[in-house]
Amino acid sequence: MKKTIYTIAILLSSAVYAHAQTAIKETRENIADLFIVGENLVLYTIKEKDGQYLYSERKGDQSTFKKETSLNGGAVNALIGSSAGGNEVYVYQKTGRKDHKIVIYRWDGASFQKAGEKPFPKIKNNSYNLGAYLSPDQNTLFMAADLGRTKGYDDIYLSKWEGGKWSKPTGLGTPPNTREAEFSPYVMNDSLFFSRKSGDQASVYSMPIGGGSKPTGEAVKFSTRVNRENAFNSAYKRLGENEMWITRTADGNYTAYVNGPDPVVSKVELEPAPEPVAIEPAAVPVPTTLTVSYGFNEVYMTDAAAAELDGFLAQLPDGASLWVKGYSDNIGPAKGKVRVAQQRARLLQKYIEMKHRQRSFKFETQSEVLGSRGPEARKVEIHLHAR
């Protein structure tokens, strides 16, 4: 029997993926890095007046944001890598002017437990900044620093664990190093990812590296999908199909992004189905309203709410006009309540614009602080404007 090609929507490991860019955190805190551990634990590196510390929160639940006391053993702390399985993380800790080390922590799904230590190379860094990436096998270390004879400002260096100690760090040469500052190194498979600073702005680049972790090609600048124009884009990482990075805009806001896979249409060979009996389809009304609920003081949707919103939008015509209104309840300072209501509406609009850009939706956005208290007042309402 001759086979016919049918097109169906399925989720397979071999399927082609589109990527949904999602802002998971927007803040004025000085976020220097982010990393996802396990299924949904996000670690943030935040610079503060008295040092640099690691914080965590469950993805989609900002009420869980907290300082990870067990990971912060120094005045300067940074997550610089993880094991191949992702159940161990490598943390750089600086406790004194010349005292710094790498500490290995094991994540058991509920907490971090110290599993070992490793020395950090003895270096004289002429820069205020230091960035690093340690390979999963703990044998290759990339550093962003100024160790003398740089191409310009901070450069990227390479050190190998040989004979129980680190080799003298050597610059990677050109590329990636230039007269600008290169920082935030990260490696996956045969690619080196890093950021390059220019004035008050920065862009993410990638370049191929060989078996010896040395450059084998040219550095290529990412598209505007990651590199927002007139902004400081950094800390790019790629874990399987997931990407993450940070963007700081001129107004001082930091936004952490995660770019994950969405299943799309895939073609599969199936035996032809019997000829269907023609039935006049019943008219299905187009939904006109949707309410998205939020937790106290939360401004980002949960994954479940985002899925419900995607389903609602899928039923609307392209180019539809949407009225989006964010609400806050009457708890907290006046400015905070106004800001939360505005952010809920604005971030939901940004989500639609990024994930459903090709649908060309039009928006009218408003916000309001309600006089009532409780979950029913923490929401965003979306209405379809009649034509």
Stockholm file with secondary structure:
# STOCKHOLM 1.0

chainA/1-387         MKKTIYTIAILLSSAVYAHAQTAIKETRENIADLFIVGENLVLYTIKEKDGQYLYSERKGDQSTFKKETSLNGGAVNALIGSSAGGNEVYVYQKTGRKDHKIVIYRWDGASFQKAGEKPFPKIKNNSYNLGAYLSPDQNTLFMAADLGRTKGYDDIYLSKWEGGKWSKPTGLGTPPNTREAEFSPYVMNDSLFFSRKSGDQASVYSMPIGGGSKPTGEAVKFSTRVNRENAFNSAYKRLGENEMWITRTADGNYTAYVNGPDPVVSKVELEPAPEPVAIEPAAVPVPTTLTVSYGFNEVYMTDAAAAELDGFLAQLPDGASLWVKGYSDNIGPAKGKVRVAQQRARLLQKYIEMKHRQRSFKFETQSEVLGSRGPEARKVEIHLHAR
#=GR chainA/1-387 SS CCCEEEEEECCCTTSCEEEEEEEEEEESSEEEEEEEETTTEEEEEEEETTEEEEEEEETTEEEEEEECGGGCCSSEEEEEEECTTSSEEEEEEECSSSCEEEEEEEECSSCEEEEEEEECCCCCCCSSCCEEEECTTSCEEEEEECCSSCSSSSEEEEEEEETTEECCCEECCTTTCCSSEEEEEEEETTEEEEEEEETTEEEEEEEEBCTTSCBCSCCEECCTTTSCTTSEEEEEEEETTEEEEEEECTTSCEEEEEEEEEECEEEEEECCCCCCCCCCCCCCCCCCEEEEECCTTCCSCCHHHHHHHHHHHHTSCTTCEEEEEEEECSCSCHHHHHHHHHHHHHHHHHHHHHHTGGGCCEEEEEEEECSSCSGGGSEEEEEECCC
#=GC SS_cons         CCCEEEEEECCCTTSCEEEEEEEEEEESSEEEEEEEETTTEEEEEEEETTEEEEEEEETTEEEEEEECGGGCCSSEEEEEEECTTSSEEEEEEECSSSCEEEEEEEECSSCEEEEEEEECCCCCCCSSCCEEEECTTSCEEEEEECCSSCSSSSEEEEEEEETTEECCCEECCTTTCCSSEEEEEEEETTEEEEEEEETTEEEEEEEEBCTTSCBCSCCEECCTTTSCTTSEEEEEEEETTEEEEEEECTTSCEEEEEEEEEECEEEEEECCCCCCCCCCCCCCCCCCEEEEECCTTCCSCCHHHHHHHHHHHHTSCTTCEEEEEEEECSCSCHHHHHHHHHHHHHHHHHHHHHHTGGGCCEEEEEEEECSSCSGGGSEEEEEECCC
//
